[in-house]
Amino acid sequence: MCSFVLKDIVDVINKRVSQEIRIMEVCGTHTQAIARAGLSNVLDPRIELVSGPGCPVCVTTEDYIDAAIELLQQPNVLIATFGDMIRVKGSSKSLEDCMEMKNRIKVVYSPFCVLDIAEENPAKQTVFLAIGFETTAPLIAAIVKLALQKGIKNLFFLMGLKQMPTVLEKVLSAKDNRLDALICPGHVSVIMGSEYFRFVSDKYNMPAVISGFEYEDIAAAIYYLCEEANKGGNSFANLYPKCVKPEGNTVAKELLSEVFVSKEGYWRGIGMIEASEYALKKEFLAFDAVRNFDIEIKNTKVLDSCLCGAIIIGSKNPFQCGLFSKICSPEDPKGPCMVSSEGACAIYYKYKRGNLA
């Protein structure tokens, strides 16, 4: 345990819990913190914590990766991407497997780096793999606006930005849904505001909270949800008020509405979901990679023995996958949940197999 305060909160939870409760923490950063603190090991076994679809790498489809690899085949294209995306496999291989073209794959740590890459390589076409949720999307919207203002003609975006409410609607409305409570994505809430996830309680009669990312924050969220379950309540609470305001980040939200529209999107392991993806508005389509390079993201369902799709909707845990730690590991990942540091499988492998960092 990491502090006396955390231990005290856990002791109170364990004394007061009166029934089984299945809590989904949607955000991969929450999953990391829970595993690092060993919370699942010290909480009453009637409290089950499961991971949700809050890892952007994990929900990026095989066909999206295939499209990126197809773009890389064109000799004048540079691919700019976050590091995790290098190792995610498409239908047959990953960008990492394209070693003969590695000099045309640029790993960035900030989306704003792609502006420099495009300006420094005027004879090349730079394509940024734009993935993420509402947290990353405003930054990418700002880059699109800057590129237009600067008159940059050689920068494009392979759009894969997704929105959280509709995927949660899909999870919560599923016939086999066994969730009792939700810890909502804190980072997304910072951008979109404290009311963004209230529908979880209002529509699905389920207690839900917005939580911070310190161990004590998460333990307090679990305490709140267990107390609600004890009394049969379904209230919603913002337990992260120092960062999450009712109105959210108004500048970021204005950028989203100015640059993007919502459209249906395909989620790896889940399927097509209405109004779950950001697309560029028509005045910014000059930056759209699919439109300008005449490629297609087919969104075909890939059937294999990887259970990542079931893991990210909370119906399975990584230990239930036959590949986990046998032929699937961070050194040789078979599915995206083992690639990203926010993926449930990578987190379970690191912290729940005795390999504590």
C-alpha positions as CSV (number, residue, x, y, z in Angstrom):
1,M,0.0,0.0,0.0
2,C,1.2,3.5,-0.8
3,S,0.0,5.6,2.1
4,F,-1.8,5.5,5.5
5,V,-4.7,7.5,4.0
6,L,-5.2,4.9,1.3
7,K,-5.1,2.1,3.8
8,D,-7.6,3.8,6.0
9,I,-10.0,4.3,3.0
10,V,-9.6,0.6,2.0
11,D,-10.3,-0.5,5.6
12,V,-13.5,1.5,5.7
13,I,-14.6,0.1,2.3
14,N,-14.0,-3.5,3.4
15,K,-15.9,-3.0,6.7
16,R,-18.9,-1.4,5.0
17,V,-19.3,-3.3,1.7
18,S,-22.5,-5.4,2.0
19,Q,-22.9,-7.0,-1.4
20,E,-21.1,-8.0,-4.6
21,I,-20.4,-5.0,-6.9
22,R,-18.8,-5.0,-10.3
23,I,-17.2,-1.6,-11.1
24,M,-15.7,-0.6,-14.5
25,E,-13.0,1.9,-14.6
26,V,-13.2,3.2,-18.1
27,C,-9.8,5.0,-18.4
28,G,-6.6,3.1,-18.9
29,T,-4.8,5.5,-16.6
30,H,-7.2,4.5,-13.8
31,T,-6.4,0.8,-14.5
32,Q,-2.7,1.6,-14.3
33,A,-3.1,3.3,-10.9
34,I,-5.3,0.5,-9.5
35,A,-2.8,-2.2,-10.5
36,R,0.2,-0.2,-9.3
37,A,-1.4,0.3,-5.9
38,G,-2.5,-3.3,-5.7
39,L,-6.0,-2.2,-4.9
40,S,-7.6,-5.4,-6.3
41,N,-5.5,-7.5,-3.9
42,V,-6.6,-5.7,-0.7
43,L,-10.3,-4.9,-1.4
44,D,-13.0,-7.2,-0.2
45,P,-13.3,-10.0,-2.9
46,R,-17.0,-9.0,-3.4
47,I,-15.7,-5.8,-5.1
48,E,-14.6,-6.7,-8.7
49,L,-12.8,-4.1,-10.8
50,V,-12.9,-4.5,-14.6
51,S,-11.3,-2.4,-17.3
52,G,-13.2,-0.5,-20.0
53,P,-12.7,0.8,-23.6
54,G,-10.7,3.9,-22.5
55,C,-7.4,2.9,-24.3
56,P,-7.3,4.6,-27.8
57,V,-4.7,2.2,-29.1
58,C,-6.8,-0.8,-28.0
59,V,-9.9,0.2,-30.0
60,T,-8.0,1.2,-33.2
61,T,-9.0,-1.3,-35.9
62,E,-6.9,-3.7,-37.9
63,D,-8.0,-2.0,-41.1
64,Y,-6.8,1.4,-39.8
65,I,-3.3,0.0,-39.4
66,D,-3.6,-1.6,-42.8
67,A,-4.5,1.8,-44.3
68,A,-1.4,3.3,-42.6
69,I,0.8,0.6,-44.1
70,E,-0.8,1.1,-47.5
71,L,0.1,4.8,-47.3
72,L,3.6,3.9,-46.4
73,Q,4.0,2.1,-49.7
74,Q,3.8,5.4,-51.5
75,P,7.4,6.6,-51.9
76,N,6.7,10.3,-51.0
77,V,4.8,9.7,-47.8
78,L,6.0,10.1,-44.2
79,I,4.0,8.6,-41.4
80,A,3.9,10.5,-38.1
81,T,2.5,8.6,-35.1
82,F,2.5,8.2,-31.4
83,G,5.0,5.4,-30.3
84,D,2.4,2.9,-29.2
85,M,0.9,2.7,-32.7
86,I,4.1,1.3,-34.2
87,R,3.5,-2.1,-32.7
88,V,-0.2,-2.6,-33.2
89,K,-0.9,-5.3,-35.8
90,G,-3.2,-4.8,-38.7
91,S,-4.7,-7.8,-40.4
92,S,-1.2,-9.3,-41.0
93,K,1.5,-7.0,-39.8
94,S,2.4,-3.8,-37.9
95,L,4.3,-0.6,-38.9
96,E,7.2,-2.0,-36.9
97,D,7.3,-4.9,-39.3
98,C,7.9,-2.5,-42.2
99,M,11.5,-2.1,-41.2
100,E,12.7,-1.4,-44.7
101,M,10.8,1.9,-44.6
102,K,11.5,2.8,-41.0
103,N,13.2,6.1,-42.0
104,R,9.8,7.3,-43.2
105,I,8.1,6.6,-39.9
106,K,8.4,9.5,-37.4
107,V,7.5,8.9,-33.8
108,V,6.1,12.1,-32.1
109,Y,5.4,12.8,-28.5
110,S,3.2,15.8,-29.2
111,P,0.7,16.3,-32.1
112,F,2.2,19.7,-32.7
113,C,5.5,18.1,-33.9
114,V,3.7,17.1,-37.1
115,L,3.6,20.7,-38.2
116,D,7.4,20.9,-38.0
117,I,7.8,17.5,-39.8
118,A,5.6,18.8,-42.7
119,E,7.4,22.1,-43.0
120,E,10.9,20.5,-42.8
121,N,10.0,18.0,-45.5
122,P,8.2,20.1,-48.2
123,A,8.8,17.4,-50.9
124,K,7.1,14.7,-48.8
125,Q,3.5,14.2,-47.8
126,T,3.2,13.9,-44.0
127,V,0.3,11.8,-42.7
128,F,-0.4,11.9,-39.0
129,L,-2.2,8.9,-37.4
130,A,-4.8,10.9,-35.5
131,I,-6.1,8.6,-32.7
132,G,-7.4,9.3,-29.3
133,F,-10.5,10.5,-27.5
134,E,-11.9,13.9,-26.6
135,T,-8.7,14.6,-24.7
136,T,-6.5,14.5,-27.7
137,A,-9.0,15.7,-30.3
138,P,-8.8,19.4,-29.4
139,L,-5.0,19.4,-29.9
140,I,-5.5,17.9,-33.3
141,A,-8.2,20.3,-34.2
142,A,-5.8,23.2,-33.3
143,I,-3.2,21.7,-35.6
144,V,-5.6,21.5,-38.5
145,K,-6.5,25.1,-38.0
146,L,-2.8,26.1,-37.8
147,A,-2.1,24.1,-41.0
148,L,-4.8,26.0,-42.8
149,Q,-3.7,29.4,-41.5
150,K,0.0,28.6,-42.5
151,G,-1.0,27.4,-45.9
152,I,0.6,24.0,-45.3
153,K,-0.3,21.8,-48.3
154,N,1.6,18.6,-47.4
155,L,0.0,17.6,-44.1
156,F,-2.8,15.1,-43.8
157,F,-4.7,13.2,-41.0
158,L,-5.7,9.6,-41.0
159,M,-8.7,10.1,-38.8
160,G,-9.3,7.7,-35.9
161,L,-10.5,10.0,-33.1
162,K,-13.3,8.5,-31.1
163,Q,-15.9,9.7,-28.6
164,M,-16.7,8.0,-25.3
165,P,-20.4,8.4,-24.5
166,T,-21.7,6.3,-27.4
167,V,-19.3,3.4,-26.7
168,L,-20.4,3.4,-23.1
169,E,-24.0,3.4,-24.2
170,K,-23.2,0.3,-26.3
171,V,-21.6,-1.4,-23.3
172,L,-24.3,-0.5,-20.8
173,S,-27.2,-1.4,-23.1
174,A,-25.8,-4.8,-24.0
175,K,-28.0,-7.8,-22.9
176,D,-25.0,-9.4,-21.2
177,N,-24.0,-6.3,-19.3
178,R,-23.2,-7.2,-15.7
179,L,-21.8,-3.9,-14.5
180,D,-23.1,-2.3,-11.3
181,A,-21.2,1.0,-11.3
182,L,-18.8,3.2,-13.4
183,I,-15.7,5.2,-12.7
184,C,-15.9,7.6,-15.7
185,P,-12.9,8.9,-17.7
186,G,-11.3,11.8,-15.8
187,H,-9.2,13.2,-18.6
188,V,-12.2,13.3,-21.0
189,S,-14.3,15.0,-18.3
190,V,-11.7,17.7,-17.9
191,I,-12.3,18.7,-21.5
192,M,-16.1,18.0,-21.8
193,G,-17.3,19.0,-18.3
194,S,-18.8,17.2,-15.3
195,E,-22.2,16.6,-16.9
196,Y,-20.8,14.7,-19.9
197,F,-21.3,11.3,-18.3
198,R,-24.4,12.0,-16.1
199,F,-26.5,9.9,-18.5
200,V,-24.9,6.8,-16.9
201,S,-26.9,7.4,-13.8
202,D,-29.9,9.0,-15.4
203,K,-30.5,6.6,-18.2
204,Y,-29.0,3.3,-16.8
205,N,-30.0,3.7,-13.1
206,M,-26.3,3.1,-12.2
207,P,-24.1,5.0,-9.7
208,A,-21.2,6.7,-11.4
209,V,-18.4,9.1,-10.5
210,I,-15.7,11.2,-12.1
211,S,-12.5,10.5,-10.3
212,G,-8.9,11.8,-10.2
213,F,-5.9,9.6,-10.7
214,E,-4.2,9.5,-7.3
215,Y,-4.6,6.3,-5.4
216,E,-6.6,8.0,-2.7
217,D,-8.9,9.6,-5.4
218,I,-9.7,6.2,-6.8
219,A,-10.2,4.6,-3.4
220,A,-12.6,7.4,-2.5
221,A,-14.5,6.8,-5.8
222,I,-14.8,3.1,-5.0
223,Y,-16.0,4.0,-1.5
224,Y,-18.7,6.3,-2.9
225,L,-19.9,3.6,-5.4
226,C,-20.0,0.9,-2.7
227,E,-22.0,3.2,-0.5
228,E,-24.5,3.9,-3.3
229,A,-24.8,0.2,-3.9
230,N,-25.4,-0.5,-0.2
231,K,-28.4,1.8,-0.2
232,G,-29.6,1.0,-3.7
233,G,-28.7,4.4,-5.0
234,N,-27.8,5.5,-8.5
235,S,-26.4,9.0,-8.1
236,F,-23.7,10.7,-10.1
237,A,-20.9,12.6,-8.5
238,N,-17.9,14.7,-9.7
239,L,-15.1,13.8,-7.2
240,Y,-12.5,15.6,-9.3
241,P,-13.7,19.2,-9.0
242,K,-10.2,20.7,-8.8
243,C,-9.8,19.8,-12.5
244,V,-13.3,19.0,-13.8
245,K,-15.6,22.0,-14.0
246,P,-19.3,21.9,-15.0
247,E,-18.6,23.6,-18.3
248,G,-15.4,21.8,-19.0
249,N,-12.7,23.5,-21.1
250,T,-14.7,25.9,-23.3
251,V,-11.8,26.7,-25.6
252,A,-11.1,23.0,-26.3
253,K,-14.8,22.4,-26.9
254,E,-15.1,25.3,-29.3
255,L,-12.2,23.8,-31.3
256,L,-13.9,20.5,-31.5
257,S,-17.2,22.0,-32.8
258,E,-15.3,24.2,-35.2
259,V,-13.2,21.5,-36.9
260,F,-15.0,18.2,-36.5
261,V,-18.4,16.6,-37.0
262,S,-19.6,13.3,-35.5
263,K,-20.0,10.2,-37.6
264,E,-20.3,6.4,-37.1
265,G,-17.1,4.7,-36.2
266,Y,-15.7,1.2,-36.0
267,W,-14.2,0.1,-32.7
268,R,-11.8,-2.9,-32.6
269,G,-13.4,-5.9,-31.0
270,I,-16.7,-4.0,-30.6
271,G,-18.1,-3.1,-34.0
272,M,-19.8,-0.1,-35.6
273,I,-21.2,2.6,-33.3
274,E,-23.2,5.6,-34.3
275,A,-21.9,9.1,-33.7
276,S,-18.7,7.7,-32.0
277,E,-16.0,9.1,-34.2
278,Y,-14.8,12.6,-35.2
279,A,-14.5,13.5,-38.9
280,L,-13.2,16.7,-40.5
281,K,-15.8,19.3,-41.5
282,K,-16.0,20.0,-45.2
283,E,-13.9,23.2,-45.0
284,F,-11.0,21.1,-43.7
285,L,-11.3,18.1,-46.0
286,A,-8.1,19.1,-47.8
287,F,-6.3,17.6,-44.8
288,D,-8.2,14.2,-44.9
289,A,-5.8,11.4,-45.8
290,V,-8.5,9.0,-46.9
291,R,-10.0,11.5,-49.3
292,N,-6.7,12.8,-50.7
293,F,-4.9,9.4,-51.1
294,D,-7.9,7.5,-52.4
295,I,-7.6,4.7,-49.7
296,E,-10.2,2.9,-47.8
297,I,-10.6,1.9,-44.2
298,K,-12.8,-1.2,-44.7
299,N,-13.7,-1.9,-41.1
300,T,-14.0,-5.7,-41.6
301,K,-14.3,-7.8,-38.5
302,V,-11.2,-9.9,-37.8
303,L,-11.9,-13.2,-36.0
304,D,-9.0,-14.6,-34.0
305,S,-8.3,-16.1,-30.6
306,C,-7.4,-12.7,-29.0
307,L,-10.0,-11.7,-26.4
308,C,-9.1,-8.0,-26.5
309,G,-12.6,-7.0,-27.7
310,A,-14.2,-8.8,-24.7
311,I,-11.7,-7.4,-22.3
312,I,-12.3,-3.7,-23.3
313,I,-16.0,-4.1,-22.6
314,G,-15.5,-5.7,-19.3
315,S,-16.9,-9.1,-20.1
316,K,-13.5,-10.9,-19.7
317,N,-10.3,-10.2,-17.9
318,P,-6.8,-10.8,-19.4
319,F,-6.2,-14.0,-17.5
320,Q,-9.2,-15.6,-19.3
321,C,-7.5,-15.2,-22.7
322,G,-5.6,-18.3,-23.8
323,L,-2.9,-16.2,-25.3
324,F,-2.1,-14.1,-22.3
325,S,1.5,-14.6,-21.0
326,K,1.8,-17.8,-23.1
327,I,2.4,-16.5,-26.6
328,C,1.3,-12.9,-26.0
329,S,3.5,-10.6,-24.0
330,P,4.7,-7.0,-24.2
331,E,7.8,-8.2,-26.1
332,D,5.6,-10.1,-28.6
333,P,2.1,-8.7,-28.5
334,K,-0.7,-10.5,-30.4
335,G,-3.4,-7.9,-29.6
336,P,-3.5,-4.2,-29.0
337,C,-4.4,-4.6,-25.3
338,M,-0.8,-5.9,-24.8
339,V,0.8,-3.1,-26.8
340,S,-0.3,0.1,-25.0
341,S,0.9,1.0,-21.5
342,E,-2.8,1.8,-20.9
343,G,-4.0,-1.6,-22.3
344,A,-5.5,-3.9,-19.7
345,C,-3.4,-6.9,-20.8
346,A,-0.1,-5.0,-20.6
347,I,-1.1,-3.7,-17.1
348,Y,-2.1,-7.1,-15.9
349,Y,1.1,-8.6,-17.3
350,K,3.3,-6.0,-15.5
351,Y,1.6,-5.8,-12.2
352,K,-0.5,-8.9,-11.6
353,R,2.1,-11.5,-12.5
354,G,4.5,-10.4,-9.7
355,N,6.5,-8.2,-12.1
356,L,6.2,-5.0,-10.1
357,A,8.2,-2.1,-11.4
